[in-house]
Amino acid sequence: MPEMRFSVRWPDGKTELCYSPSLVIKDYLSPGQEYPLAEFLELTTKALRIASDRVRAKYGYSCSLAMSQLAQIEKACKSYRGTPGARVRVNAFIE
């Protein structure tokens, strides 16, 4: 199963390299695009759950790395909730 990383820039300018065990993230996010915080969380949640389910279908267990990444994204999004106009930019996909 092809895994990939995707680079994001948070509302405060910090960048983070995120993990997906599947290329499905490409169906939900686009490099160069900025997403409102809630939309970014919704899209990454869908994509990482699908990716984890694909791992489960193939190997018989879910992907703990995908779920750990989702938890990190949820934590980060929560920390920026009070920031007016908070947006997350997807910098690049790294395969």
Buried (B, 14 or more C-beta within 10 A) or exposed (E): EEBBBBBBBBBEEEEBEBBBBBBBBBEBBEEEEBBEBEEBBBBBBBBBBBBBBBBEEEEEEBBEBBBEBBEEBEEBBEEBEEEEEBBBBBBEBEE
